[in-house]
Amino acid sequence: MKRTYWYVRQYIRCGKRSCKSCPHGPYWYRYYRHCGKMHSQYLGKDRYAKEPPRAPDEVSRLDDIFSKERRSMKLALEIFGYETSNFSDGKKHYRSVAAKLHPDRNVGGDDRDFKRFVAAWEYICFFHDWD
């Protein structure tokens, strides 16, 4: 099912008496309905500053990590950011990159990158004892 997005421009009053530039804005938000709930996403001062979401039929080569038949250790290490599987700080690297890619922290970013990264980590941990 395709999502419908509503773009809303909002102005905000800070409430300070000394503020000469009230109301502040415009700030753009994108609203959409997902799983029966209304969600909002802050886009910034420019409505089209962030690239629009990709169509579901656009499949990247990196999405092979989700397929049991097509995923490989080479692909998982490429997504994870390492050339070889011999590294000692795997968990530390996972936590730092996952924090940067997490959708709650990376507003407006692509949550598909985070899902790919987590899937690569799970695949690597399946073969190595880095958990």
N, CA, C and O of each residue as an XYZ file, in Angstrom:
524
protein
N       0.839     -1.174      0.000
C       0.000      0.000      0.000
C       0.887      1.241      0.000
O       1.846      1.326      0.767
N       0.572      2.170     -0.835
C       1.355      3.392     -0.958
C       0.920      4.402      0.097
O      -0.273      4.591      0.332
N       1.885      5.042      0.721
C       1.579      6.048      1.732
C       1.208      7.368      1.075
O       1.718      7.723      0.013
N       0.310      8.084      1.733
C      -0.046      9.427      1.314
C       0.585     10.400      2.297
O       0.442     10.251      3.511
N       1.278     11.388      1.771
C       1.954     12.369      2.619
C       1.233     13.704      2.531
O       0.768     14.107      1.465
N       1.148     14.388      3.674
C       0.627     15.746      3.729
C       1.759     16.645      4.177
O       2.422     16.356      5.174
N       1.990     17.728      3.457
C       3.034     18.684      3.808
C       2.373     19.911      4.422
O       1.472     20.509      3.833
N       2.838     20.277      5.620
C       2.227     21.369      6.359
C       3.302     22.372      6.737
O       4.369     22.006      7.230
N       3.007     23.638      6.499
C       3.915     24.718      6.897
C       3.392     25.292      8.207
O       2.220     25.654      8.313
N       4.281     25.373      9.216
C       3.868     25.864     10.527
C       4.760     27.010     10.962
O       5.957     27.036     10.677
N       4.149     27.955     11.659
C       4.870     29.052     12.281
C       4.768     28.866     13.787
O       3.731     28.444     14.298
N       5.840     29.179     14.493
C       5.878     28.964     15.935
C       6.147     30.282     16.638
O       7.018     31.050     16.232
N       5.396     30.533     17.687
C       5.633     31.699     18.543
C       6.418     31.228     19.756
O       6.047     30.258     20.416
N       7.513     31.932     20.040
C       8.352     31.523     21.169
C       7.786     32.011     22.497
O       8.101     31.437     23.540
N       6.978     33.032     22.485
C       6.349     33.497     23.713
C       7.156     34.520     24.496
O       6.699     34.989     25.538
N       8.329     34.874     24.028
C       9.145     35.869     24.724
C       8.669     37.271     24.343
O       8.424     37.553     23.170
N       8.543     38.123     25.319
C       8.094     39.491     25.040
C       9.119     40.286     24.246
O       8.761     41.144     23.440
N      10.397     39.996     24.479
C      11.453     40.760     23.816
C      11.733     40.288     22.393
O      12.511     40.920     21.679
N      11.113     39.191     21.971
C      11.375     38.651     20.638
C      10.705     39.523     19.587
O       9.489     39.712     19.605
N      11.511     40.050     18.671
C      10.990     40.941     17.636
C      10.676     40.199     16.332
O      10.065     40.761     15.423
N      11.099     38.932     16.249
C      10.907     38.217     14.989
C       9.795     37.171     15.056
O       9.693     36.331     14.161
N       8.965     37.202     16.092
C       7.855     36.250     16.175
C       6.821     36.573     15.100
O       6.616     37.754     14.819
N       6.190     35.640     14.513
C       6.370     34.206     14.659
C       7.576     33.700     13.862
O       7.961     34.278     12.846
N       8.155     32.606     14.355
C       9.317     32.008     13.702
C       8.854     30.996     12.663
O       7.802     30.373     12.809
N       9.634     30.846     11.637
C       9.277     29.855     10.631
C       9.441     30.431      9.240
O      10.091     31.468      9.103
N       8.916     29.847      8.243
C       8.071     28.663      8.298
C       8.893     27.393      8.487
O      10.011     27.288      7.982
N       8.339     26.440      9.210
C       8.932     25.132      9.384
C       8.018     24.127      8.689
O       6.798     24.170      8.849
N       8.614     23.232      7.921
C       7.842     22.261      7.159
C       7.834     20.916      7.869
O       8.862     20.450      8.360
N       6.671     20.306      7.916
C       6.485     18.974      8.478
C       5.775     18.113      7.448
O       4.941     18.587      6.677
N       6.129     16.836      7.457
C       5.439     15.865      6.608
C       4.650     14.934      7.522
O       5.214     14.354      8.451
N       3.376     14.790      7.272
C       2.516     13.914      8.057
C       2.109     12.723      7.207
O       1.873     12.856      6.006
N       2.027     11.551      7.844
C       1.565     10.361      7.149
C       0.963      9.395      8.159
O       1.252      9.470      9.354
N       0.139      8.504      7.679
C      -0.509      7.513      8.530
C       0.185      6.175      8.314
O       0.390      5.737      7.182
N       0.547      5.527      9.437
C       1.226      4.239      9.379
C       0.725      3.391     10.539
O       0.774      3.825     11.690
N       0.252      2.203     10.253
C      -0.266      1.272     11.262
C      -1.372      1.911     12.096
O      -1.453      1.678     13.302
N      -2.209      2.701     11.473
C      -3.334      3.306     12.164
C      -3.003      4.531     12.989
O      -3.886      5.089     13.640
N      -1.747      4.966     12.981
C      -1.345      6.135     13.757
C      -0.827      7.217     12.825
O      -0.266      6.927     11.768
N      -1.019      8.455     13.225
C      -0.518      9.594     12.456
C       0.900      9.907     12.925
O       1.142     10.034     14.125
N       1.827     10.031     11.994
C       3.223     10.334     12.289
C       3.592     11.650     11.628
O       3.045     12.012     10.586
N       4.531     12.365     12.250
C       5.028     13.604     11.648
C       6.537     13.531     11.551
O       7.201     12.903     12.375
N       7.063     14.181     10.538
C       8.502     14.219     10.321
C       8.899     15.657     10.007
O       8.359     16.280      9.093
N       9.848     16.173     10.780
C      10.316     17.538     10.581
C      11.207     17.581      9.345
O      12.145     16.791      9.236
N      10.930     18.489      8.414
C      11.707     18.598      7.183
C      12.654     19.785      7.184
O      13.592     19.816      6.387
N      12.438     20.761      8.052
C      13.308     21.929      8.093
C      12.608     23.152      7.538
O      11.389     23.171      7.372
N      13.411     24.183      7.252
C      12.828     25.427      6.743
C      12.500     25.342      5.265
O      11.653     26.089      4.776
N      13.156     24.445      4.547
C      12.900     24.280      3.122
C      12.123     22.983      2.918
O      12.553     21.923      3.373
N      11.004     23.060      2.250
C      10.135     21.895      2.103
C      10.830     20.739      1.401
O      10.644     19.582      1.779
N      11.612     21.035      0.403
C      12.230     19.973     -0.387
C      13.724     19.851     -0.119
O      14.475     19.419     -0.993
N      14.160     20.227      1.074
C      15.584     20.125      1.388
C      16.014     18.664      1.456
O      17.099     18.309      0.995
N      15.176     17.831      2.022
C      15.478     16.405      2.106
C      14.917     15.729      0.860
O      13.886     16.135      0.325
N      15.608     14.704      0.416
C      15.102     14.029     -0.770
C      13.842     13.245     -0.421
O      13.745     12.698      0.678
N      12.890     13.181     -1.323
C      11.646     12.480     -1.032
C      11.894     10.983     -0.861
O      12.904     10.469     -1.343
N      10.999     10.283     -0.192
C      11.199      8.847      0.008
C      11.211      8.109     -1.322
O      10.526      8.480     -2.276
N      12.016      7.048     -1.348
C      12.117      6.281     -2.584
C      10.895      5.415     -2.791
O      10.222      5.015     -1.841
N      10.627      5.140     -4.026
C       9.523      4.248     -4.348
C       9.889      2.834     -3.908
O      11.063      2.465     -3.939
N       8.895      2.034     -3.497
C       9.203      0.699     -3.015
C       9.787     -0.222     -4.072
O      10.438     -1.208     -3.728
N       9.572      0.072     -5.357
C      10.104     -0.806     -6.395
C      11.579     -0.538     -6.684
O      12.219     -1.326     -7.381
N      12.128      0.557     -6.163
C      13.550      0.829     -6.332
C      14.328     -0.043     -5.355
O      14.284      0.176     -4.144
N      15.029     -1.019     -5.880
C      15.756     -1.942     -5.026
C      17.246     -1.760     -5.257
O      17.726     -1.792     -6.390
N      17.953     -1.572     -4.180
C      19.396     -1.405     -4.257
C      20.073     -2.775     -4.208
O      19.491     -3.754     -3.742
N      21.297     -2.823     -4.692
C      22.077     -4.057     -4.602
C      22.325     -4.418     -3.141
O      22.453     -5.594     -2.802
N      22.394     -3.403     -2.276
C      22.637     -3.658     -0.861
C      21.435     -4.283     -0.169
O      21.562     -4.803      0.939
N      20.265     -4.239     -0.811
C      19.085     -4.865     -0.228
C      19.141     -6.388     -0.313
O      18.267     -7.062      0.233
N      20.144     -6.943     -0.984
C      20.314     -8.392     -1.029
C      20.612     -8.955      0.353
O      20.497    -10.163      0.561
N      20.992     -8.107      1.295
C      21.283     -8.573      2.651
C      20.012     -9.116      3.306
O      20.103     -9.900      4.252
N      18.826     -8.718      2.826
C      17.573     -9.198      3.393
C      17.157    -10.548      2.814
O      16.284    -11.212      3.373
N      17.759    -10.959      1.719
C      17.404    -12.213      1.064
C      18.344    -13.324      1.539
O      19.565    -13.177      1.475
N      17.782    -14.421      2.009
C      18.612    -15.528      2.503
C      19.424    -16.170      1.388
O      20.516    -16.686      1.628
N      18.900    -16.140      0.180
C      19.593    -16.783     -0.940
C      20.746    -15.927     -1.476
O      21.749    -16.468     -1.943
N      20.614    -14.607     -1.414
C      21.597    -13.734     -2.070
C      22.579    -13.052     -1.128
O      23.538    -12.437     -1.594
N      22.370    -13.141      0.183
C      23.298    -12.443      1.074
C      24.602    -13.218      1.201
O      24.633    -14.439      1.050
N      25.666    -12.494      1.477
C      26.984    -13.097      1.600
C      27.791    -12.324      2.638
O      27.439    -11.209      3.022
N      28.873    -12.942      3.077
C      29.737    -12.279      4.058
C      30.394    -11.051      3.442
O      30.585    -10.042      4.122
N      30.739    -11.128      2.162
C      31.357     -9.985      1.490
C      30.406     -8.784      1.483
O      30.829     -7.660      1.754
N      29.134     -9.015      1.178
C      28.147     -7.947      1.175
C      27.920     -7.403      2.587
O      27.816     -6.192      2.781
N      27.845     -8.298      3.565
C      27.631     -7.862      4.952
C      28.792     -7.002      5.434
O      28.572     -5.992      6.101
N      30.022     -7.384      5.110
C      31.178     -6.588      5.527
C      31.234     -5.263      4.781
O      31.702     -4.266      5.331
N      30.763     -5.236      3.534
C      30.722     -3.980      2.785
C      29.738     -3.001      3.431
O      30.044     -1.820      3.593
N      28.564     -3.500      3.796
C      27.582     -2.656      4.469
C      28.094     -2.229      5.830
O      27.894     -1.091      6.255
N      28.761     -3.157      6.514
C      29.273     -2.881      7.858
C      30.446     -1.907      7.828
O      30.722     -1.240      8.825
N      31.132     -1.822      6.706
C      32.216     -0.857      6.568
C      33.597     -1.439      6.804
O      34.534     -0.696      7.098
N      33.746     -2.746      6.682
C      35.041     -3.384      6.871
C      35.398     -4.190      5.632
O      34.528     -4.705      4.930
N      36.704     -4.286      5.379
C      37.168     -5.049      4.211
C      37.321     -6.533      4.535
O      37.027     -7.383      3.694
N      37.772     -6.848      5.732
C      37.936     -8.239      6.139
C      37.159     -8.479      7.420
O      36.737     -7.542      8.098
N      36.980     -9.740      7.734
C      36.214    -10.078      8.936
C      37.093    -10.147     10.181
O      36.617    -10.542     11.245
N      38.374     -9.769     10.066
C      39.277     -9.789     11.216
C      39.336     -8.409     11.849
O      40.190     -7.598     11.490
N      38.458     -8.140     12.767
C      38.527     -6.898     13.506
C      38.084     -7.166     14.939
O      37.239     -8.025     15.190
N      38.656     -6.433     15.855
C      38.406     -6.701     17.268
C      37.352     -5.786     17.869
O      36.727     -6.147     18.866
N      37.139     -4.612     17.289
C      36.207     -3.650     17.874
C      34.870     -3.659     17.141
O      34.292     -2.600     16.899
N      34.375     -4.838     16.787
C      33.140     -4.946     16.017
C      31.937     -4.407     16.751
O      31.121     -3.694     16.167
N      31.813     -4.741     18.037
C      30.650     -4.290     18.798
C      30.670     -2.781     19.000
O      29.630     -2.124     18.945
N      31.859     -2.238     19.233
C      31.995     -0.787     19.417
C      31.639     -0.057     18.116
O      30.942      0.957     18.139
N      32.118     -0.576     16.993
C      31.804      0.011     15.690
C      30.303     -0.076     15.416
O      29.696      0.878     14.929
N      29.713     -1.230     15.735
C      28.274     -1.404     15.518
C      27.481     -0.363     16.301
O      26.579      0.270     15.752
N      27.806     -0.182     17.570
C      27.047      0.757     18.403
C      27.189      2.196     17.918
O      26.212      2.945     17.908
N      28.390      2.584     17.518
C      28.585      3.973     17.090
C      27.866      4.259     15.764
O      27.212      5.293     15.628
N      27.981      3.362     14.803
C      27.335      3.583     13.505
C      25.817      3.430     13.619
O      25.073      4.177     12.984
N      25.356      2.472     14.419
C      23.919      2.284     14.597
C      23.293      3.510     15.252
O      22.163      3.876     14.929
N      24.017      4.143     16.165
C      23.497      5.361     16.796
C      23.375      6.492     15.779
O      22.443      7.293     15.852
N      24.312      6.564     14.829
C      24.242      7.608     13.799
C      23.122      7.354     12.803
O      22.475      8.294     12.342
N      22.889      6.088     12.469
C      21.894      5.745     11.450
C      20.488      5.550     11.997
O      19.538      5.448     11.222
N      20.335      5.497     13.321
C      19.019      5.193     13.911
C      17.992      6.242     13.491
O      18.275      7.438     13.545
N      16.803      5.806     13.072
C      15.789      6.751     12.588
C      15.356      7.790     13.620
O      14.973      8.896     13.240
N      15.406      7.471     14.900
C      15.014      8.444     15.919
C      16.029      9.567     16.055
O      15.665     10.687     16.411
N      17.294      9.285     15.777
C      18.330     10.318     15.861
C      18.572     11.002     14.529
O      18.925     12.181     14.493
N      18.392     10.292     13.454
C      18.672     10.798     12.115
C      17.356     11.193     11.459
O      16.858     10.495     10.575
N      16.800     12.310     11.894
C      15.503     12.740     11.386
C      15.624     13.098      9.908
O      16.499     13.867      9.510
N      14.755     12.544      9.130
C      14.774     12.802      7.696
C      15.692     11.863      6.937
O      15.723     11.882      5.707
N      16.437     11.044      7.660
C      17.319     10.096      6.999
C      16.537      8.873      6.538
O      15.355      8.723      6.846
N      17.202      8.019      5.809
C      16.566      6.828      5.273
C      16.695      5.702      6.291
O      17.811      5.292      6.608
N      15.577      5.192      6.811
C      15.653      4.122      7.790
C      16.065      2.803      7.148
O      16.393      1.842      7.844
N      16.047      2.761      5.817
C      16.486      1.544      5.113
C      17.974      1.298      5.363
O      18.396      0.146      5.461
N      18.778      2.363      5.469
C      20.206      2.204      5.752
C      20.410      1.558      7.120
O      21.267      0.690      7.282
N      19.622      1.983      8.098
C      19.719      1.410      9.437
C      19.327     -0.066      9.418
O      19.990     -0.888     10.049
N      18.270     -0.405      8.711
C      17.829     -1.799      8.643
C      18.873     -2.668      7.951
O      19.118     -3.801      8.366
N      19.491     -2.132      6.891
C      20.562     -2.872      6.214
C      21.731     -3.120      7.158
O      22.281     -4.220      7.214
N      22.102     -2.074      7.901
C      23.242     -2.180      8.812
C      22.975     -3.218      9.899
O      23.857     -4.017     10.214
N      21.792     -3.221     10.468
C      21.438     -4.189     11.511
C      21.397     -5.603     10.934
O      21.848     -6.548     11.582
N      20.862     -5.753      9.728
C      20.820     -7.077      9.098
C      22.238     -7.591      8.813
O      22.512     -8.781      8.966
N      23.129     -6.694      8.402
C      24.525     -7.094      8.167
C      25.177     -7.521      9.477
O      25.913     -8.507      9.512
N      24.911     -6.784     10.551
C      25.474     -7.131     11.864
C      24.969     -8.503     12.328
O      25.747     -9.309     12.838
N      23.680     -8.768     12.153
C      23.127    -10.064     12.551
C      23.726    -11.198     11.722
O      23.982    -12.286     12.240
N      23.948    -10.939     10.438
C      24.543    -11.972      9.583
C      25.988    -12.252      9.983
O      26.416    -13.405     10.021
N      26.730    -11.197     10.280
C      28.123    -11.373     10.708
C      28.178    -12.111     12.046
O      29.001    -13.008     12.226
N      27.312    -11.741     12.976
C      27.297    -12.385     14.304
C      26.882    -13.839     14.220
O      27.224    -14.626     15.102
N      26.153    -14.215     13.181
C      25.746    -15.610     13.014
C      26.977    -16.492     12.790
O      26.993    -17.645     13.221
N      28.009    -15.963     12.119
C      29.190    -16.739     11.814
C      30.343    -16.487     12.778
O      31.270    -17.294     12.850
N      30.304    -15.392     13.513
C      31.367    -15.069     14.450
C      30.770    -14.840     15.819
O      29.588    -14.520     15.939
N      31.564    -14.998     16.838
C      31.080    -14.828     18.212
C      31.379    -13.402     18.681
O      32.171    -13.196     19.600
N      30.734    -12.421     18.037
C      30.954    -11.013     18.412
C      29.790    -10.466     19.210
O      29.807     -9.299     19.600
N      28.784    -11.277     19.459
C      27.585    -10.809     20.122
C      27.833    -10.358     21.530
O      26.903     -9.934     22.216
